[in-house]
């Protein structure tokens, strides 16, 4: 369902083009690798536990989730980011990754990215994007986000 799909990974993934990771940041912080300047162009990013049922229309400009549990914070499980925005975030991030990680213990990458993307468009306002935990899988769903448990691979024939 997603054209030109690739994965940033530290392991080979059969059938999927892989961009090797360059850093060993812990947990979800590895997501920050997508901001690297050697990865060119705008990026439509989604977490591995996000299910694309029907490709939403790509927005003009940056677009992120509104966090399903905290509407004051962005959600980083589904993002469309322009190259220009990614590079600005990278320039700030790479100066002190350890500091940014330690300052965002509670909200993680979302806390850090919220500082840069709080004015971005929100997917829930422009597409049919839902939380499986909160909404299940509505008939009109284009994207279903599995944040936490259950995971899509834990649910037989979930989607």
N, C-alpha and C positions, 0 to 999 in steps of 0.2 A: 504493500500500500504506500510505501514511502520511496519515491524515486531517488536515485543517487545516494543510497544509504551507505554510510561507512561507520566504523566504530573506532574510538580511541581506546586502545587496550594494551595490556602488557602480555597478552596471550594471543595465539593464532585462533581465529574463528572461521571454521570451514564455510566457504561460500559468501563471506562478507569481507570487503576490503577493510584493512586495518591500518590505522595510523598509530605507530608505536608511541607509547608514553615515554616522556623524557624525565619525569620527576617521580618521586616516591612519596607523594603527599598522602596522608592517612585518609581512609574511609572515603566519604563523599567529596572530599577536597580534591580528589583526582579530576573532578569535573572542571576544575580551573584550567586544565590543559587545553580545553577547547578555545581558550582565549589567546593561545600562542600566536605570534605573528607569522610563523611559518605555515600556518593553516590559513589559506586565503579564502576570501569571499564571505558572503552572508551565510549564516548557519541556522537551520531548523533543527533544534536539539530536543531530544526527549529521553527521559530515563528509561532504563531497560524494563521497568515494570509499568510502563505506559503503553497502552494498546491503541494503535491507530486503526480505526474501523473504516473510516472514510477520510481521505486526506482533506483537511480544512484548507480554505483559501489562504495563501500566504499573505500576511499583512504588508503594508508599506511601512516600514520602520519597525522598531523594537517592540516585542510583545512577550509578556510573561504571564504566568498564572497569578491569580490572587490566591494566597495560601488558603486551603480549605478549612483550616482550623483557626487561623488568625488573619482576618481581612486587612490588618494594618501592615502586613508583610507580604512581599512577593513570594510566589512559589517558583522553584527553579526546575521542576520536573518536566516542564514543557516551555521552551523559549524559542523565539525567532529573534536573532540578533544580527545587526548589520556589522560588517567588517570594521567600520569606524568605531562603533561602540565597543566591540570586543577588544580592539587595540588600546582604547583609552583605559578600559578596566585592567587589561594586562599590564600596562605601564604602571598603574598604581599598585596592583597586586604583587608584581615580581620584585618590587623594591624591598618588601618585607613579608613574605608569606607566613613565616612563623608568628609574627606579631598579629597578622590578620586572623590566623587560626585561633590563637589564644584569646583574642578579643571577641570572638564569635562562638564561644563554646556552646551556648544555649541554642542559638538559631542556625549555627553552622554556616554553610555557604549561602543560604538564603539571607541570613543576617548581613553578611558581607555584601552580597549582590544587591540587597535592598538599598544600600547607600547610593548605588549607581543607577539602579533601574526602577526606583519607586514611581517615576513619572511615565514609565512605558505603558503602552496599551495593555489590556488584559484579555487573555484568551476567552474567558467566560463571557465577555461582552460581545465578542465577534464570531464565536463558533460554538458548537454544541459540545462542550468539554465538561465532563463530570467526574466526580469522585466515586469510585466503586463503593467505598465505605459509607458514604452519605446518600448516594442516589441509586446504587445498583448499576444496571445498564439500561437506561431509558431507550426506547425504540429509535429516537432521533439522534442518538449519540454518534459523534464523529470520533471523539477521543475519550477514553476512559483511563483515569489515573488511579493506579493502585499504589497508594502511599502507606507504608507499613503493611500489616497483615490484614487480609490474605494477599498473596501475590497471584498474578494471573496464572502462573504455572501450577499453583496449588488447587485451582478450581477446574475440575473437569468440564470441558465444553463451556467455560464461563462466557465466552464471547463468540 
